[in-house]
Amino acid sequence: MEIMESIRVAFKELIVPELDRIKEENREIRAILDVTNKRLDDVNIHLADQSRRIDSLREELGSEIKETNKRIDSVREDLGQRIDSVREKLGFEIKETNKRIDRLYEVIVRRDEHSQVVQRLMTLERDVDELKRKLAA
C-alpha cells in the first residue's frame, strides 16, 4: 500500500497543482469570454439600432428624393418650353433681319447702278460737248 500512497502523494504534488492552475486559467478564459460576449451583444444591439435608423432615413429621404426628382422634371420641362419659345422668336428675328439685309442689298445695288449711270451720263455729256465743239469749228 505504500506504493499506492506514494503514487497518491506524487499525484497530489505534481498533477493537482497543475490541475488547479488549469482550472484557474479556464475560469479566466470564461470570464474573458463572458466580457467578449457582452461586448458582442452590445455591438449587435448598436448595429440593429443603426440599421433601424438607416431604414428610417432611407424612407424619409426616399420620399424627399422623389419629390426633388419631380421638381427637377418640372423645371426641365418648363426650361424646355422656354427654350423652344426663344428658338421660335430668334428664328422669326433672323428671318426679319435677313429680309432687311436683302432690302439693304437691293438699295446698295441700285446706288451702285445709279453711280454707273451718272458716270455714263457724264461721259455722254462730255462726248456731246466735244461733238458740239467739232461741229462749231
C-alpha positions as CSV (number, residue, x, y, z in Angstrom):
1,M,0.0,0.0,0.0
2,E,2.9,2.1,0.4
3,I,3.2,2.3,-3.4
4,M,-0.4,3.4,-3.7
5,E,0.2,6.0,-1.1
6,S,3.4,7.2,-2.8
7,I,1.6,7.4,-6.1
8,R,-1.2,9.3,-4.5
9,V,1.2,11.8,-2.9
10,A,3.1,12.2,-6.2
11,F,-0.2,12.9,-7.9
12,K,-1.1,15.5,-5.3
13,E,2.3,17.1,-5.6
14,L,2.6,17.1,-9.4
15,I,-0.8,16.8,-11.0
16,V,-3.2,18.6,-8.5
17,P,-1.3,21.9,-8.6
18,E,-1.3,21.7,-12.4
19,L,-5.0,20.9,-12.5
20,D,-5.7,23.8,-10.1
21,R,-3.7,26.1,-12.4
22,I,-5.6,24.8,-15.5
23,K,-8.9,25.3,-13.7
24,E,-7.9,28.9,-12.8
25,E,-6.9,29.6,-16.4
26,N,-10.2,28.1,-17.5
27,R,-12.1,30.5,-15.2
28,E,-10.1,33.4,-16.5
29,I,-10.8,32.4,-20.1
30,R,-14.5,32.0,-19.3
31,A,-14.5,35.5,-17.6
32,I,-12.8,37.0,-20.7
33,L,-15.3,35.1,-23.0
34,D,-18.2,36.4,-20.9
35,V,-16.9,40.0,-21.3
36,T,-16.3,39.5,-25.0
37,N,-19.8,38.1,-25.5
38,K,-21.3,41.0,-23.6
39,R,-19.4,43.4,-25.9
40,L,-20.5,41.5,-29.0
41,D,-24.1,41.7,-27.7
42,D,-23.7,45.5,-27.2
43,V,-22.3,45.8,-30.8
44,N,-25.1,43.8,-32.2
45,I,-27.7,46.0,-30.4
46,H,-25.9,49.0,-31.7
47,L,-25.8,47.6,-35.2
48,A,-29.5,46.8,-35.1
49,D,-30.2,50.4,-33.9
50,Q,-28.1,51.8,-36.7
51,S,-29.9,49.6,-39.2
52,R,-33.3,50.9,-38.0
53,R,-32.0,54.4,-38.2
54,I,-30.8,53.8,-41.8
55,D,-34.1,52.3,-42.8
56,S,-35.9,55.3,-41.3
57,L,-33.7,57.7,-43.1
58,R,-34.0,55.8,-46.3
59,E,-37.8,56.1,-46.1
60,E,-37.7,59.8,-45.2
61,L,-35.1,60.6,-47.8
62,G,-36.6,58.4,-50.4
63,S,-39.8,60.4,-50.4
64,E,-37.8,63.7,-50.4
65,I,-35.7,62.5,-53.3
66,K,-38.8,61.5,-55.2
67,E,-40.2,65.0,-54.6
68,T,-37.0,66.6,-55.7
69,N,-36.9,64.5,-58.8
70,K,-40.4,65.6,-59.6
71,R,-39.5,69.2,-59.2
72,I,-36.4,68.7,-61.3
73,D,-38.5,67.1,-64.1
74,S,-41.0,70.0,-63.8
75,V,-38.2,72.6,-64.1
76,R,-36.7,70.7,-67.0
77,E,-40.0,70.7,-68.8
78,D,-40.5,74.4,-68.2
79,L,-37.0,75.2,-69.4
80,G,-37.6,73.1,-72.5
81,Q,-40.7,75.1,-73.3
82,R,-38.9,78.4,-72.7
83,I,-36.0,77.3,-74.9
84,D,-38.4,76.3,-77.7
85,S,-40.2,79.7,-77.3
86,V,-36.8,81.6,-77.5
87,R,-35.9,79.5,-80.6
88,E,-39.1,80.5,-82.3
89,K,-38.6,84.2,-81.5
90,L,-35.0,84.0,-82.7
91,G,-36.0,82.2,-85.9
92,F,-38.5,85.0,-86.6
93,E,-36.0,87.7,-85.8
94,I,-33.4,86.1,-88.0
95,K,-35.9,85.9,-90.9
96,E,-36.8,89.6,-90.4
97,T,-33.1,90.6,-90.3
98,N,-32.4,88.6,-93.4
99,K,-35.3,90.4,-95.2
100,R,-33.9,93.7,-94.1
101,I,-30.4,92.7,-95.3
102,D,-31.8,91.6,-98.7
103,R,-33.6,95.0,-98.9
104,L,-30.4,96.8,-98.0
105,Y,-28.5,94.9,-100.7
106,E,-31.1,95.9,-103.3
107,V,-30.7,99.6,-102.2
108,I,-26.9,99.3,-102.3
109,V,-27.0,97.7,-105.8
110,R,-29.3,100.4,-107.0
111,R,-27.0,103.1,-105.7
112,D,-24.1,101.4,-107.4
113,E,-26.1,101.2,-110.6
114,H,-27.0,104.9,-110.1
115,S,-23.3,105.8,-109.8
116,Q,-22.6,103.9,-113.0
117,V,-25.5,105.7,-114.8
118,V,-24.2,109.0,-113.5
119,Q,-20.7,108.2,-114.8
120,R,-22.1,107.2,-118.2
121,L,-24.2,110.3,-118.3
122,M,-21.1,112.5,-117.6
123,T,-19.2,110.6,-120.3
124,L,-22.1,111.1,-122.7
125,E,-22.3,114.8,-121.9
126,R,-18.5,115.2,-122.5
127,D,-18.9,113.4,-125.8
128,V,-21.8,115.6,-126.8
129,D,-19.8,118.7,-125.8
130,E,-16.9,117.5,-127.9
131,L,-19.2,116.9,-130.9
132,K,-20.7,120.4,-130.5
133,R,-17.2,121.9,-130.5
134,K,-16.2,119.9,-133.5
135,L,-19.4,121.0,-135.3
136,A,-19.0,124.6,-134.3
137,A,-15.4,124.7,-135.6
